[in-house]
Amino acid sequence: MLQVNVELKERSYPISIGAGLLAEPVSYHPLKQGDKVMIVSNPTIAEHYLATVTSTLETLGCVVDFVLIPDGEKYKTLSSLDLIFTALLEKNHNRDSTIIALGGGVIGDVAGYAAASYQRGIRFIQIPTTLLAQVDSSVGGKTAVNHPLGKNMIGAFYQPISVIIDTETLKTLPKREVSAGLAEVIKYGAIFDLAFFEWLEQHISELVQLDQSALEYCIQRCCQLKADVVARDETEKGDRALLNLGHTFGHAIETHLGYGNWLHGEAVAVGMLEAAALSHILGDLSEQDVFRIEKLIAQATLPTISPDGMQPEEYLPYMWRDKKVLSGQLRLILLKSLGSAYVTSQVTEQQVIDAIRRFTQQ
Amino acid sequence: MLQVNVELKERSYPISIGAGLLAEPVSYHPLKQGDKVMIVSNPTIAEHYLATVTSTLETLGCVVDFVLIPDGEKYKTLSSLDLIFTALLEKNHNRDSTIIALGGGVIGDVAGYAAASYQRGIRFIQIPTTLLAQVDSSVGGKTAVNHPLGKNMIGAFYQPISVIIDTETLKTLPKREVSAGLAEVIKYGAIFDLAFFEWLEQHISELVQLDQSALEYCIQRCCQLKADVVARDETEKGDRALLNLGHTFGHAIETHLGYGNWLHGEAVAVGMLEAAALSHILGDLSEQDVFRIEKLIAQATLPTISPDGMQPEEYLPYMWRDKKVLSGQLRLILLKSLGSAYVTSQVTEQQVIDAIRRFTQQ
């Protein structure tokens, strides 16, 4: 078992990575005899893993309840949150209860925000079961639900007490979702770590084929990069914003199509290309490096072009609602070079449109 | 103008108390030219004060929007929260915006939770316009909405950047709400400050008649007592729980009747009497001191008896859902003597029922 620590003083917590962790009682530390637990999951994930998690917790002497919310980004809403609150109240869960998020990014975000809000905050544990959640959303304490007018607009910074990553759960993950997770993996290389980007260029096909040792190295590396930036900047006042490379473009795609039509990672893949193209227009990233990113994204079997019919101008209103907009000024994450990102407000609307157009169907 | 400071290190903030503060630009520090502001209020309060607050902020050069939510405890819901989020998004408010809560406890709680949650947290300012909000709910950072199965079950600890108390707003407050505020005032004397309790015994009729100098002293004293306990224990892991004297009983009354039929302060008044009776049954509070509390509550024109038809046994299921229940054990705030409160789990169900019965219609 590999371990990465997120260092946040009295709110520090471990990320455990390994095969078969869900069936081992020690994974669930510090839960103990008599603790009440509410597992939040969706029907698909519950079918595969709920019995294992429940029986392992019962071995420890925990009292286990569960609540299922429908599967998919479009259910990342205040209504799903309310389902969780109702379950907690009906089963008399109190301030000493623990929520376990068992599932992908949607489950983690909704369950985490429920934990932040229920009785003004109870403990929670992340068990991410998708590659995207394992390398990104389960680490760092960002929780949220969507609003019809904008993604992740309602939420809290709220840290889990531990993250348990069982790499065997990826075996039941649809291929398309493995690829979506790889978009975030590629992002880490592009913004922070040229050596890791080059490692990815050499090992991308092993990752697509779920080679276990490649996956474990990859997940550990991403979690370490994420843990480092979160420790430096928990509430995204500085460096942490770099993790949003491609996300302002990507959120525009997701909102335009309606949540859940493209996977988050798919939208981020195209968004990352548009950010790379804009970096090239500004004279920073070389043409060749834009191609290297495009090639890696294509090898991860991710889209490399805007959704059918979505014109560059249609991105703009969504982009202006982004959480990174400050004092009416659009702020974007761009690349100085491969492995080095920065935040800028120094782009014109025309440059943004030109960058998007490069990856738009004509 | 009187001032009380809430000392919470980098999140410290001032409470300003005085007549006519709403019309003075300096009250709104640190808001400045170009800042975006969303005022959250209800139709009744807006009619009286929205124009004054808006024009004073516009004098400063702020860009001011507002959103009204319906009046009353029954609208302290996730739906009202959603109204605020929609207004913020429609008007393109971002992370640098500020929410101003202009109203009573319901407005403060909902607007504060909206500020805690919108884009994972933006600034907010409390302008409490009821006595209850001025002496209690606007200070200390507790925000919440209700759930059909329990009061204040969903929320956050989230501090304002300042609290502005304009005592002139009490002139438009219905008499019944003034009395409800006095229930919390009496509570401060009972749990923390015998001398203040005795001052109240001498000045209660002046307070009921809105004598301005009595009110200003009273509000300042309550805010100081609240600020002290919040500074010691922001997230209610210790002392702060003492502020809940009478609230576990009171919440049972409010939930049983449906939110908004009795005012919060009215339910707390009867709950405080029941807690006092229980303290007497346990051999702590003298019979005479129970009478002193009952007399003061009656002089404040508050109810001194359970709602029609609500039997002692009907309190129990609601009380067991209280946020203070830990490991299945009911925890109550009781009085050792007038001016001194403590937390205990050492009460039997029968003692609770006997205490309630003393203030139940036969």
Interface residues (C-beta under 8 A of the other chain):
Chain A: G34 L78 L81 D82 F85 T86 L89 E90 N92 N94 R95 D96 A116 S117 Y118 Q119 R120 G121 K142 A144 H147 L149 G150 M153 I154 G155 A156 F157 T235 W320 R321 K323 V325 L326 S327
Chain B: G34 L78 L81 D82 F85 T86 L89 E90 N92 N94 R95 D96 A116 S117 Y118 Q119 R120 G121 K142 A144 H147 L149 G150 M153 I154 G155 A156 F157 T235 W320 R321 K323 K324 V325 L326 S327
